[in-house]
């Protein structure tokens, strides 16, 4: 089992940057695929990006490609989401999630692929 805690959210102007961190408890962090999701007011939670257990593969939803980057440091039990060129439509509660070690890329997008979730953190982008 793993517990996840997000940090680094806040308010930023359009065009700005934020870096989210997700710290995981436990000694088996490197055994998990990690994903980032977000939920805007009145909308369903959606996939943002994900990274394989080794960090060797990353997957992103089209709307953030070229702007967001996820990375992980297994020695620090932490996964990051660097968000650049932020837009007002990126405003949402962002969640990190941990899923099984071996996932094909198509399964990254599915919330059902992730067993553990953080509590979420607010990101607000003003225009």
N, C-alpha and C positions, 0 to 999 in steps of 0.2 A: 504494500500500500504506500501511496505517496501523497503528501500534502503540498499544495501549491499556493504561493502568495505572490500576487502581482504588485509592482510598484512603478513609479515614474510617470503616472498619468498627470493630467492637469489641463490648464487652459493655455492655448497658443493661438497666435494669429495665423490666418491663411498664408501658406508659403513657408511656414516655420517647420521646426523639427521637434520630435520627442523620441526618447528611447524608453521603451517599457522593459522591465525585467521581471522575470518569474523565477522565484527561488523555490526549490523543491527540497523537501525533507527526505530522509532515507538514504541508503547506500546504493540503491539500484537505479539511480537517475539515468545512467547510460543505457539502461535496458528499455527505455521508452522512446517512442516517436513522440515528438512534441508538436502541438498545434496551437494556433492563435485564431480566435473567433471574436466576433463583435456583434453587438445588438444595439441598434439605434431605436429611439422611441417609436413605438407603434409598428416596429418591423420585427421579422423573425431573426434569430441569431444566424449569422452567416460565417463561413470560413474565410479567413484572411490569408494565412500562410502556415506552413508546417516545415519541420526539419526532421530528418531521419536520426536514428539513435547515434550514429557516428558523426553526424553533421555533413555527410557527403552528398546528401540530396536535399534540395529545398523545393517547395511547391508554393505557388501563390495564385490567388484569384486574380483575374484579369484587371480588375479595377485598381489594384495596388502594384502591379508589376512595374518595375523601374523606379518606384518610389519607396517601397518598404523592403527591408531585408531582415531575415531572421538568422540568428546564429546561436550557438550554444557553447558553453564551457563545462564539460562534464566534470572537470576537477573541482569546479565551484558549484556544481549542481544548479546551474542557472541557464536559462534560455532568454534571449533578448529579441526585441522587435524594434528595429530602428525605422522610424517613420519620418520621411522627408517630404518636402513639397506638399504639406498637409492641406486638405481642402475642407470646407465646411461639411461636406457630405461624409467625411471620415469621423464626424462626431458620433460617439457611441460608447457603450461600456465594452471594454476589451477583456477577454478571458484567455488564459492559457489552459491547456489541457494536455494530459498524458495518455498515450495510447500504447497498444502493443508494439513490441520491438520491430517486427517485420510487417510493413504495410506497403502494398503497391500504391503507386501515386494516386490512382483513382479513389482510393479509400481515405486519403487525407481529408477530403472535402466533407466527409460524413461525420456528424456529431456522434453517431453510434460507434465509431471507431475508437473513441476516447472514453476511458473509464473514470478518470479523475479530472476534476476541474477546480480552478481557483475561484475566488469569490468575485472577481471582476474589478476593474478599475475604470474610472471615468476619464475619457479624453474628449475635450471640447475644443473645436476649431472655430474661431470667430472670423467673420468676413470683413 
